[in-house]
Amino acid sequence: MDGAARSVLTELIAERGALVVDGATGTQLMAAGLEAGDAPERLNLDRPEVVHGLHESYVNVGSDIILTNTFGGSRYRLKLHKLDDRVVEINREAARHARDVVDPLPRRVLVAGSIGPTGELIAPLGELEPGDAVAAFAEQARGLSEGGADLLWIETMSSMEEVEAAVQGARTVSDLPITVTLSFDTAGRTMMGVTGTQAAIRLRELGVAAFGANCGNNLADTEAALAEMVAVAGDTPVISKANAGIPHWHGTELVYSGSPDVMGAHADRTRRAGVTIIGGCCGNDPSHLAAIRGVLDGTLPVPDVDFTPAKRAATATRRRSRRRG
């Protein structure tokens, strides 16, 4: 296991009971003026005050960990916006912006360097050679390390091949601790068919500091995958950073079904299931994170939300079967 991360994460968990990670990045930046189709990562260069405001909004409601604005910060994602020649600079500046927010605080808040998927399929399924993937992740990790990130946060992965490339790339340029989360979308599996059990076993072999699930199709599938991961995690902390319910269109606006109460109840369920690092992904704004923080701290009652993961998962499976038929 990444020793430094084991130390800092387990120490903070022991001190605080459960750690709260921040919420959504993209939707919050759009609310702050990011135009649809623009690269959120460009704001690290052009509008740092917006990025600072994002981080401050989550710190102010009690986040223990904030993620840098670099989810699409690899050369493959940035190439779509003609920014692929500025990978290290963009990632370095993003980490510095997060440090500017957390360093003056009276309590310790960790800066996690967000590393998302390349958007490409690794050979033989696609055209991206494994070595090229490793180099791309190394380039991003170098910028995040130079900017002062406390750890590297590999997220929203679907294939273990890409996870392994990301971990390998990060370790070639940095000794920062590494966490990994995958997105479980279909009956508790990732898009590439990986189960929570399979992911957790391999991630323990890779010796990452923490692992878990983020994003995902719905809370039921995410919680089912998390239960599998906790069962084989041993002393490795497990992360939940789920979407705020299910997205749906409200006119021209994509909204999420999960209220702050829904996410507060989710935080309580996952903590009781053994998850110790909890936050929110798409659709989670500071009000959702405030509910998560309050429930975990005991300053808010656990919301009375009707949710039975097994029942909902079974219903979803029947619906998928009818569609396939």
N, C-alpha and C positions, 0 to 999 in steps of 0.2 A: 504494500500500500504506500501511496505517497505520504511519507512520514510527516512533513510539515503540515499538510492538510489534515491528516488524522489528528494532529495535536491541536490545531486552531479550531477545527470544527467540533471535536469531542469536548474540548475545554469550554467552548461557548455553549454547547448543548447542555453540559453538566451545570453550567452557571445559570442558564436561562430556561432550561426545561425543553424548549423547542425553538428552533430558529425560524424566523419569517423572512422569506425571499420576496422580492418586489413583484409587481404585476405586469400588465401588458406594456409594451413599448410602442409598437407601430400605431395602434389605435389612439393612444394618448398623444403621440406626436402629430397625428392627423388632426386631432382636436385642437392642437396648438398652431395649426396652419400648414402642416405638410401636405402638399398636393398629391392626389392619387397618381401613382406611377413614378413619383420621384423617389430617389434613394434616401431612406432615413439617415444613412451613414454620412451623406453629404453635410448634414446639419452639424456634424462634429467639426467641420472646417468653417462653414459659413454662418452658422447661428448657434454658437455655443451656449448662449443664454437660454435657448429653448431646451437644450440637453440638460443644462443645470436645473432648470425648472422641473423637468421630468424626474430627475433623481431626488430633488428636494421634496417633491410631492409624496414619494414613497418613504423617504427617511422620516418625514414629519408624522407619518402614521405608524411608525415603529418597525420598519424593515431592518433586519439584521444584516442582510446581504442585498446589494443592488447590482444589476447586470449592466454592463456597458452597452452603448448603442451601436453594436457591431454584429448583430445576428447575420446580416448579409455581407460581412466584411471580408470575404475571400475574393481572390482575383476573378473567380468565375462569376460570382454575383455582381461584383463591381464593374466587370467588363460590360454589362448590360447598360451601364450609365457612363461609360467611358472614363471610369475612375480606377481601372485596374493597374495603372502605373503609380497609384498612391496608397497601396494597401497598408504598408507599414505606417505611413504617416497618419492615415485615418484611424487605424486601430490604436496607435500611440496617443493621439489626441483624445480619443474617446475615453481611454483609461484615465488620462489626466483630468478630464472634466469630472469624472466620478470621484477621483481623489480630492479635487478642489471642494467637493460637497462634503465628503465624509471626514476629511482630516481635521477640520475645526471642531467636530462634535465632541461632547464630553464622554460619549460611550463609543465602543468599537463597532464599526460597521464595515463589513468586508466588501471589497470591489471584486466582482467576478467578471472575467473577460469572456463575453458571450461569443461562441463559435457555432454557427449553424451549418447545415449541410451545404454542399457545393451546388446542389441543384442538378448535378450530373450523375449518371449511373456508372459505377466502376466496372471495368472489363472483368469477365466476358459479357456481362449483361449490357454494358454500354461502351462508350468510346474512351472514357477517362481511365488512363493507366494508373495502377496503384501508386507508382512512384511519383506521378504528377500530383495526385491527391495529397500524398504525404508532404510534398514541397509546398503546396498551397496552404495547407493547415500550418506548416512551420512558419511560413511568412506572416500569417495572421497572428500566430502566437508570439512571434518576436515583437511585433508592434505593441501588443497588449502588455507584454512583460516590460518593455522599455517605458511604457506609460505608467507603470506602477500597480498593475493588477495584483491582488492577493492570491488569486487562484484562476484557473482556466475552466470555463463552464461550457462544455460541449453539449449541445441541446438539439431536440427535435429530430433525432436520428431515426432512421428506419432499418438500415442494414448494419450488421456487425462488421462487414468489410469496411464501410466508411467510418464507423466508430474506431476501428483499429488503426486506420490511416490517420485519423485525427489525433489519437493518443500518441501514435508513433511520431507524427510531425511535431506535436507540441513538445515531446520529450527530447527531440533533437536540438532544440534551441532554448529550452527553458527548464528550470528545475522547480517551477511553480507546481503546486498540487493541482490535480485534475478531477473534475466531477463530470459525470455523463448522464444525460437523460434521453430516453427514447419516447417517441409518440406512438401510443397504442390506439389504433383506429378501427379495427375490425375484429369483433369477438375477442377482445383482449390480446390481439396480435398487432404488430406493426404492419405497415403496408407491404413489407417484404417478408411477412410471415413469422417474425421473431416473437416468441412468447416472453413473458416476464421472467419465467424460470431460466430459460436459455440465456437471456441477456444478463441476468444477475450472476449466473455461474461464470460466464465468460468475463464479465467485468471484475469479478473477484480475482480471477486468474491474472487479469491485466493489472491488478493492484491499484485501482483508482481510489480516490479518497472518499467518494460517495457516489451513489447512483440512484436512478429512479425514473419517473415518468413525467413528461410535460406535454402540454397541448392536448391532442387526442380528440376522438370523435364525440365522446360523452363521458360523464363522470363515472357511470357504471363500468365501462370498459377500462377506464384508467384505474379505478379502485380495484378491479379484479386483477389487473397486472401488478399493481402495487402489493397486493396480498401475496402473490407468487414471489415477488422480489424479497419482501420481508422474510418469508419462510426460509430463504437460503442466504440471506445477507450476512449472517453472523454478527460481528461487531461493526460492520460497515454501515454508516448512516444512510438512510433511504430518503429520497427527495420526492415530494409531490408538488407540481406546479401546473395544475390542471386549468383547462379553459373554464370560463364562467358559463357552464351549461352548454346548450346547443345553439349554434348561430342560425338566424333566419332573417329573411328580408322584411323590413318594414318600410314600404315604399322603395326608395332608392338607397336606404341606409341598412347596412348589415348590423344587426343587434344580437346580443346573446341573452339566452333565457334565464341565466342564473343571476339572481339578486345577491346582494351582500349576505342576506340570511342563508341562501343556498350554499355559498362558499364558507360561511362560518360553520355551518353544520358539517360540510365536507371536511373542514380542518379538524373538527372534533372526531369524526369517524376515522380519519387517517391517522391522527395521533394515537387513538386507542388501538389502532391496528399495528402500531410500531413505527410509523413514519415520524422522523424528528426534524425534518427541514421542509417547511410548507409555505407555499406562496400561490401565485396565480399567473396564468398565461393569458391567451387572447380573451378580451372582454372584461378583464379584471382591472378596475380603476382604483384610485386610492380609497374609495368607500368600501370596496370589497376587501382590500388589505386591512383596513381598520377593523372590519368585522372579524377577519381571521386573527388579527393580533388580540382583539378583545376576548374572543372565545378561548384562545390558547392561554392567555394570562388569567382568565377567570374574572375579568372585569365586566364582561358581557355574558348573559346566559346563553346556553346553547340553543340556537333557534329551533323551534318546533316545525321542522320541514319534513313532509312526507316523502321519504326516499328509501326504497328497498333495492339496493344494487342488483341482487340476484334476480329479483322479479323483473326489473327494468331490462337487464341484460337479456333475459329469456324472451321478453316481449320483442326486443330489438332483433334478436335472432330469428324469431318467427316472421317478422316483417320482411327481413332480408330474404328468407327462404321463399316467401310468397312472390317477391319481386323477381327472384331468379327463376321461379317456375313460370 
